[in-house]
Amino acid sequence: MPESVEALPDWDVPGATEQPYPAVAAEMQSTLAGDSSGHDLAHAWRVFSLGRSIAADEDADPHVVGLAALVHDHHRVVNGHEFVHPEATLEDVEAILTDAGVTDRETIDAVQHCVAVHDDYEYRDDPRRPDSVEAAVLQDADNLDALGAVGVGRCFAFGGDRGIPLWRPDGEEPCVLGHFDEKLYRLVDECNTETAREIAADRTEFLETFAERFRREWRGER
């Protein structure tokens, strides 16, 4: 598929214009273009940028991390709002990569492993954990984009996409703010690398400040 200008990030991302990344992004654009849940191509490019930066600190292969970042959320859009485990989409991931010109078997296998395990968490008692430093870095970069200011925006975008209310003070039904406790605050403990752990601690502190203020404003307090 020819390179698509729309598939490239609208901010400066080191390495983004180097092939095969634009070709992979162009393949993913048709898959993610209609997403309104915060798992769009802009998210993939942020994970690409942060993941490759972390890879430099953690002696990971930035090429594998970059490719995995661009394709990791294919599983979120293949069956509407129904959850599909990433491992069930690995053949699709291979097809996306090969169509974009990635043919090295070792690289494809490494990317597939990153994708397969990126959504597994100890706090959910998922048995699989990253078996490579690249998979560890990809998971960390993906989780970091769920934290901080962008993480807040993505969390509320996801809630709006799914019709979930902003907050239920009684805590008896799902709500967007409740997702902070259910998952987001736990991500700092899921970090695989020290680099990500430091970033996550800072971004989690922002979440806590935001949630406190949200509750005050929800009640109409000054």
QUIWO-V545214 format. One record per backbone hydrogen bond with DSSP energy under -1.0 kcal/mol. CO is the residue of the C=O (numbers start at 0). NH is the residue of the N-H. Records with the same first field share a line. If there is no record, write none. Layout:
CO = NH / NH
This chain:
4 = 7
12 = 15
14 = 17
17 = 20
19 = 23
20 = 24
21 = 25
22 = 26
23 = 27
24 = 28
27 = 31
28 = 32
31 = 34
39 = 43
40 = 44
41 = 45
42 = 46
43 = 47
44 = 48
45 = 49
46 = 50
47 = 51
48 = 52
49 = 53
50 = 54
51 = 55
53 = 57
54 = 59
60 = 64
61 = 65
62 = 66
63 = 67
64 = 68
65 = 69
66 = 70
67 = 71
70 = 73
72 = 75
73 = 76
78 = 81
84 = 87
85 = 88
88 = 92
89 = 93
90 = 94
91 = 95
92 = 96
93 = 97
94 = 98
95 = 99
96 = 101
97 = 100
103 = 107
104 = 108
105 = 109
106 = 110
107 = 111
108 = 112
109 = 113
110 = 114
111 = 115
112 = 116
116 = 119
120 = 125
121 = 124
131 = 135
132 = 136
133 = 137
134 = 138
135 = 139
136 = 140
137 = 141
138 = 142
139 = 143
140 = 144
142 = 145
143 = 146
146 = 150
147 = 151
148 = 152
149 = 153
150 = 154
151 = 155
152 = 156
153 = 157
154 = 158
155 = 159
156 = 160
157 = 161
158 = 163
164 = 175
165 = 176
167 = 170
175 = 178
176 = 179
177 = 181
178 = 182 / 183
179 = 184
182 = 185
183 = 186
192 = 196
193 = 197
194 = 198
195 = 199
196 = 200
197 = 201
198 = 202
199 = 203
200 = 204
201 = 205
202 = 206
203 = 207
204 = 208
205 = 209
206 = 210
207 = 211
208 = 212
209 = 213
210 = 214
211 = 215
212 = 216
213 = 217
214 = 218
215 = 220
216 = 219
